[in-house]
Amino acid sequence: MLSPEQFSVLRQHGTERPWTSPLNKEYGRGTYVCAGCELPLFSSDTKVDSGTGWPSFWTPIEGAIGTTVDSSFFMTRTEVHCRRCGGHLGHVFDDGPKPTGLRYCINGVSLKFIPA
């Protein structure tokens, strides 16, 4: 069962307000899973403080996500979604840290954190 905010983000491609997710400041060891289907998506080892107000990572777990082109808001971005349930997670940008140079900017409500 999804909360109204999770439903808005995961199923209707909404965006949570920046700086509202407690996962933005979560730096414990563990795994971030999809709030919609619990597929493991990101390892805490790849989390970065991007300063954007959303949990960010430099790479997902292999095979965990899919991407599509998002042309909303008068720009073209790459949307990130869960490979299994299709839930909207956020977007990926090419201004991230090494080694990938990517920044997966993810809505915290689309994730659950499972401590190691």
C-alpha positions in Angstrom: 0.0 0.0 0.0 1.5 3.4 -1.0 0.9 6.6 0.8 -0.7 9.4 -1.2 2.7 11.1 -1.8 4.3 7.8 -2.8 1.5 7.1 -5.3 1.9 10.6 -6.7 5.6 10.1 -7.3 5.8 6.4 -8.2 2.6 6.1 -10.3 1.9 9.6 -11.5 5.4 10.9 -12.1 5.2 13.6 -9.4 8.2 15.1 -7.5 8.5 15.5 -3.8 9.6 18.9 -2.5 13.4 19.2 -2.0 14.8 18.8 1.5 11.7 16.9 2.8 12.9 13.3 2.7 14.7 11.9 5.7 16.6 9.7 3.3 18.4 12.7 2.0 20.5 12.7 5.3 20.7 8.9 5.6 24.3 7.8 5.4 24.1 4.4 7.1 25.3 1.3 5.4 22.5 -0.6 3.6 20.4 -0.8 0.5 17.8 1.5 -1.0 14.9 -0.4 -2.4 11.8 0.6 -4.5 8.9 1.7 -2.2 6.5 0.2 -4.7 7.9 -3.3 -5.1 11.0 -3.5 -2.8 13.5 -4.3 -5.7 17.0 -3.3 -4.6 18.0 -0.2 -6.5 21.0 1.6 -4.9 23.7 0.7 -2.5 24.7 3.1 0.3 28.2 2.8 -1.1 27.2 4.9 -4.1 25.3 7.6 -2.3 26.6 11.2 -2.5 25.6 14.5 -1.0 24.6 16.4 -4.1 23.3 19.5 -2.3 20.1 19.4 -4.3 17.7 18.3 -1.6 17.1 14.8 -2.9 18.9 11.6 -2.2 21.5 11.1 -4.9 23.7 8.3 -6.1 26.5 7.9 -8.7 25.3 4.5 -10.0 22.4 2.1 -9.5 22.6 -1.7 -8.7 23.2 -3.4 -12.1 19.9 -4.1 -13.9 17.7 -2.4 -11.3 16.5 0.6 -13.3 15.2 1.6 -16.7 15.3 5.0 -18.3 13.1 7.0 -20.6 13.2 10.4 -22.2 11.2 13.0 -20.3 10.4 16.2 -22.3 8.2 17.9 -19.7 8.9 21.3 -18.2 10.3 22.7 -21.5 13.5 20.6 -21.2 14.7 17.1 -22.1 15.8 14.9 -19.2 16.4 11.2 -18.6 13.8 9.8 -16.3 14.7 6.9 -14.0 12.2 4.2 -13.2 12.2 0.8 -11.4 12.8 -2.0 -13.8 10.3 -4.3 -12.1 7.2 -2.2 -11.3 7.9 0.8 -13.5 7.6 3.3 -10.6 9.0 6.8 -11.3 12.1 7.3 -9.2 13.6 10.6 -10.4 16.1 11.6 -13.1 19.8 11.1 -14.0 22.1 13.9 -14.9 25.6 14.1 -16.2 27.0 16.3 -13.5 27.8 13.7 -10.9 31.1 12.5 -9.3 33.6 10.1 -10.6 33.8 7.3 -11.5 30.6 7.5 -13.6 30.1 11.3 -13.8 26.4 10.6 -13.3 24.0 11.9 -10.6 20.9 9.8 -10.0 18.6 12.4 -8.3 15.9 10.3 -6.7 12.7 11.1 -4.8 13.1 9.9 -1.3 9.4 8.8 -1.1 10.1 6.3 -4.0 12.7 4.6 -1.8 12.9 2.5 1.4 16.2 2.2 3.2 17.1 -1.3 4.5 20.0 -1.1 6.9 22.9 -3.6 6.5 
